[in-house]
């Protein structure tokens, strides 16, 4: 019998990243599970006011994941759920260097603390299908054994590769710990607020001329279910976690009732300029490459080992659409601004081609 009193269920669980949406909801869900005695949330900032009620049964420690040191041993922790990852650089908070410090160095330090925690029996690490990269040489479907065909251009994807390498080293040193790595497809759904949902919420959606990539999404509620099961059950190994089926980018844009504005690939920086000009968020190379090449993963291992199938990519996307129905409508000025940016991008590409010839 495990410390939590139920086979597979731990007694004391630490969740990193509880100051963010995913971490807060995972910690709250675990705290509501009677099989788990104690849930401790870790994050440097105080969680936002919107999480106050959600985290009322979660103990909180205001340190970053990399500073836990001997605290895991002192708290007699049985399981760690590592969710404190940054998927895009924030220029106001250190940019790419701060992002890598938290993702890679923070994970390395956390794993060192886990190694010194004698009661630890379970480690669950958030990863991403970005680990496979995105290039024209990609296979039609990635399995968990597929290696990236090219080194990813995006910082988040490269961080994921480093993180998974550290976890493999940890597995060798602590073979007594059940280590689970979850490669999540991009989150979507009625409550998710991510780079992807903001992208599809734009009235004008920049796309790459001549490209219509195949995409997979994961409903946020299904991500919570898989994370919960990973803690209260034993599922060692690495798993792709995505909604079955695919949507092409053009299908997704039409379902969302948005307007696609194609941008020539050599001038793809114009897509980011377009988003900024319309008052929307930033996009990194990870997202750009995804919308050029697409990415589809095989989820049969997850379905077999967890006896669980997430709702389909189309169903997850439709839930997002229903929640955002009646959103921003494209104005005449916004369309004019979009058209000007597209034409400017085309002129720049033509000028560059003429200079080379």
C-alpha positions in Angstrom: 0.0 0.0 0.0 1.3 3.5 -0.9 1.4 6.4 1.5 -1.8 7.8 0.1 -3.7 4.6 1.2 -4.6 3.6 -2.4 -2.5 1.6 -4.8 -0.7 4.0 -7.1 -2.0 7.1 -5.3 0.7 9.2 -3.5 0.3 10.8 -0.1 2.1 14.1 -0.7 2.2 15.7 -4.1 4.2 18.8 -5.2 2.9 20.7 -8.3 5.1 23.3 -9.9 3.7 26.3 -11.8 0.5 26.8 -9.8 0.6 30.5 -10.6 -0.5 29.6 -14.1 -3.8 28.3 -15.5 -2.7 24.7 -16.1 -0.8 24.3 -12.8 -3.6 25.8 -10.7 -6.2 23.5 -12.2 -4.1 20.4 -11.9 -3.3 21.2 -8.2 -7.0 21.9 -7.4 -8.1 18.7 -9.0 -5.5 16.6 -7.1 -6.4 18.4 -3.8 -10.1 17.4 -4.4 -9.1 13.7 -4.7 -9.6 11.9 -1.3 -6.9 9.4 -2.2 -4.3 12.2 -1.9 -3.5 13.5 1.6 -1.6 16.8 0.8 -1.0 18.9 -2.3 1.7 21.6 -2.3 1.8 24.2 -5.0 5.1 25.8 -6.0 5.6 29.0 -7.9 7.6 32.3 -7.3 4.6 34.7 -7.8 1.5 34.6 -5.8 -1.3 33.1 -7.9 -3.7 35.6 -9.5 -7.0 36.5 -7.8 -8.8 34.3 -10.3 -7.2 31.2 -8.7 -7.8 32.1 -5.0 -10.9 30.0 -4.6 -9.6 27.3 -6.8 -6.5 26.8 -4.7 -8.1 27.0 -1.3 -7.2 23.4 -0.4 -3.6 23.7 -1.9 -0.7 24.6 0.3 1.6 27.1 -1.5 5.3 27.8 -1.3 6.6 30.9 -3.1 9.9 29.6 -4.6 10.8 28.6 -8.2 11.0 24.9 -9.1 14.8 25.1 -9.3 15.2 26.3 -5.7 13.5 23.4 -4.0 16.8 21.9 -2.9 16.3 19.7 0.1 12.7 20.8 0.6 11.3 17.8 -1.2 13.0 15.5 1.3 11.9 17.7 4.2 8.3 17.6 3.1 8.5 13.8 2.6 7.1 14.2 -1.0 5.9 11.1 -2.8 5.2 12.6 -6.2 6.2 15.7 -8.3 4.2 17.2 -11.2 6.5 19.5 -13.2 4.4 22.1 -15.1 6.4 25.3 -14.7 7.4 25.7 -18.3 7.4 28.8 -20.4 6.3 28.3 -24.1 7.2 31.7 -25.5 9.7 34.4 -24.5 8.5 37.5 -22.7 10.6 40.5 -23.6 9.5 42.3 -20.5 10.8 39.6 -18.2 14.2 38.6 -19.7 13.2 37.3 -23.1 14.7 34.1 -24.5 17.5 33.9 -21.9 15.0 34.0 -18.9 12.8 31.5 -20.7 15.7 29.0 -21.1 16.8 29.6 -17.5 13.4 28.6 -16.2 12.7 25.7 -18.6 16.1 24.0 -18.9 18.1 25.1 -15.8 15.1 25.1 -13.6 14.2 21.5 -14.7 17.7 20.4 -14.2 17.8 21.8 -10.6 14.4 20.3 -9.9 15.5 16.9 -11.0 18.6 17.2 -8.8 16.3 17.9 -5.8 14.1 14.9 -6.8 17.1 12.7 -6.9 17.8 13.5 -3.2 14.2 12.9 -2.1 14.2 9.4 -0.6 10.4 9.0 -0.5 9.8 10.1 -4.1 8.1 7.4 -6.1 6.6 9.3 -9.0 7.6 12.1 -11.4 5.3 13.5 -14.1 6.8 16.1 -16.5 4.9 18.2 -19.0 6.5 18.0 -22.4 5.2 18.9 -25.9 4.8 17.4 -29.4 7.1 20.3 -30.3 9.9 17.9 -29.4 9.4 16.4 -32.9 10.2 19.7 -34.6 8.5 20.7 -37.9 10.1 20.4 -41.3 9.4 19.3 -44.9 11.1 16.0 -44.1 8.6 15.0 -41.4 6.8 11.7 -41.5 3.0 11.7 -41.9 2.6 10.6 -38.2 5.0 10.8 -35.3 5.3 7.9 -32.8 7.0 8.3 -29.4 10.1 6.7 -30.9 10.4 9.1 -33.9 13.5 11.4 -33.7 13.3 15.0 -35.1 14.4 15.1 -38.7 16.0 18.5 -38.1 17.0 20.5 -35.0 13.9 22.7 -34.3 14.3 26.4 -34.9 12.1 27.5 -32.0 13.4 28.0 -28.5 10.6 26.1 -26.8 11.1 23.0 -28.9 14.9 23.0 -28.2 14.1 23.4 -24.5 11.8 20.4 -24.6 14.6 18.3 -26.1 17.0 19.3 -23.3 14.3 18.7 -20.6 13.6 15.2 -21.9 17.3 14.4 -22.0 17.6 15.4 -18.3 14.6 13.2 -17.5 16.2 10.2 -19.3 19.3 10.7 -17.1 17.1 10.9 -14.0 15.5 7.6 -14.9 18.8 5.9 -15.0 19.8 7.3 -11.6 16.5 6.7 -9.9 15.1 3.5 -11.5 12.8 3.2 -8.4 10.8 6.3 -9.5 8.0 6.0 -12.0 8.8 8.8 -14.5 6.1 9.8 -16.9 6.7 12.3 -19.8 3.6 13.7 -21.5 4.0 15.2 -24.9 1.0 17.4 -25.2 -0.4 18.7 -28.5 -1.5 22.4 -28.4 -4.3 23.0 -25.8 -7.6 24.3 -27.0 -11.2 24.3 -25.5 -13.8 26.5 -24.0 -11.5 27.7 -21.1 -8.0 27.5 -22.6 -6.2 30.8 -23.1 -3.1 30.1 -25.2 -1.1 31.5 -28.1 -3.1 29.1 -30.3 -6.6 30.2 -29.1 -5.6 33.9 -29.4 -4.4 33.1 -33.0 -7.8 31.7 -34.0 -9.6 34.4 -32.1 -8.2 37.1 -34.4 -10.7 38.5 -36.9 -7.9 38.3 -39.5 -5.7 35.1 -39.3 -2.3 35.2 -41.1 -1.4 32.0 -43.0 1.4 31.0 -45.2 0.6 31.2 -48.9 0.4 27.8 -50.5 0.5 25.9 -47.2 -2.4 24.1 -45.5 -0.8 22.1 -42.6 -2.5 19.3 -40.8 -3.0 20.1 -37.1 -4.0 18.3 -33.9 -5.3 19.9 -30.8 -6.0 18.6 -27.2 -9.0 19.7 -25.2 -7.8 21.3 -21.9 -10.1 19.1 -19.8 -8.6 16.0 -21.4 -5.1 17.2 -20.5 -6.3 17.5 -16.9 -7.6 14.0 -17.0 -4.4 12.5 -18.3 -2.3 14.4 -15.7 -4.6 13.3 -12.9 -4.3 9.6 -14.0 -0.6 9.9 -14.3 -0.4 10.8 -10.6 -2.9 8.3 -9.1 -2.0 5.5 -11.4 1.4 4.1 -12.6 2.2 4.9 -16.2 6.0 4.9 -16.7 7.3 6.1 -20.1 6.7 8.8 -22.7 3.3 9.4 -24.3 1.9 11.5 -27.1 -1.3 13.2 -25.8 -3.5 14.6 -28.6 -7.1 14.5 -29.8 -7.6 11.8 -32.5 -8.0 13.0 -36.1 -6.8 16.2 -37.7 -8.0 19.5 -39.0 -6.2 21.4 -41.8 -5.5 25.0 -41.0 -8.0 26.2 -43.6 -10.7 24.0 -42.1 -10.0 25.4 -38.6 -10.1 29.0 -39.8 -13.4 28.3 -41.7 -14.9 26.6 -38.6 -13.9 29.6 -36.5 -15.6 32.0 -39.0 -12.4 34.0 -39.5 -10.7 35.5 -42.5 -7.4 34.0 -43.7 -4.8 36.4 -45.0 -2.0 34.5 -46.9 1.6 35.8 -46.5 4.4 34.6 -48.7 6.7 32.3 -46.8 10.0 34.3 -47.4 8.2 37.3 -45.9 6.7 35.4 -43.0 7.9 38.0 -40.6 5.0 40.0 -42.0 2.6 37.6 -40.3 4.0 38.7 -36.9 3.8 42.3 -38.0 0.2 41.8 -39.0 -0.7 40.4 -35.6 1.0 43.3 -33.8 -0.7 45.8 -36.1 -4.1 44.4 -35.3 -3.3 44.4 -31.5 -2.8 40.7 -31.0 -0.1 38.6 -29.4 3.4 37.7 -30.6 4.4 34.5 -32.4 7.7 32.6 -32.2 9.4 30.3 -34.6 7.7 27.3 -32.9 4.3 28.5 -34.0 5.4 29.7 -37.4 6.9 26.3 -38.2 3.8 24.5 -37.0 1.6 26.6 -39.3 4.0 25.9 -42.2 4.5 22.2 -41.9 1.9 20.9 -39.4 2.3 18.0 -37.0 0.4 14.8 -36.4 1.2 12.3 -33.7 0.1 8.7 -33.0 -1.8 8.3 -29.7 -2.3 4.5 -29.6 0.1 4.1 -26.7 -1.8 6.5 -24.5 -5.2 5.0 -25.4 -3.8 1.5 -24.7 -1.9 2.2 -21.4 -4.4 4.7 -19.9 -7.6 3.1 -21.2 -8.6 6.6 -22.2 -9.2 8.4 -25.5 -9.3 12.2 -25.5 -12.1 13.8 -27.5 -11.2 14.3 -31.1 -9.3 17.3 -32.5 -12.5 18.5 -34.3 -14.6 18.1 -31.1 -12.1 20.0 -29.0 -11.9 22.8 -31.6 -15.7 23.0 -31.9 -15.9 23.5 -28.1 -13.5 26.4 -28.4 -15.6 27.9 -31.2 -18.9 27.6 -29.2 -17.2 29.4 -26.2 -16.0 32.2 -28.5 -19.0 32.6 -30.7 -19.9 36.2 -31.5 -16.4 37.5 -31.0 -14.6 40.3 -32.7 -15.9 41.2 -36.2 -13.4 42.3 -38.9 -13.7 46.0 -39.4 -13.1 47.8 -42.7 -10.1 49.5 -41.3 -8.6 46.2 -40.1 -9.1 44.6 -43.5 -7.5 47.5 -45.2 -4.5 47.4 -42.8 -4.2 43.6 -43.5 -4.3 44.1 -47.2 -1.6 46.8 -47.1 0.7 44.6 -45.0 0.2 41.6 -47.4 0.9 43.8 -50.5 4.0 45.3 -48.8 5.3 41.8 -48.0 4.8 40.7 -51.7 6.7 43.8 -52.9 9.6 43.1 -50.5 9.9 39.6 -51.7 9.8 40.6 -55.4 12.5 43.3 -54.7 14.7 40.7 -52.9 14.3 38.3 -55.9 15.2 41.0 -58.4 18.4 41.8 -56.4 19.6 38.2 -56.5 19.1 37.9 -60.3 
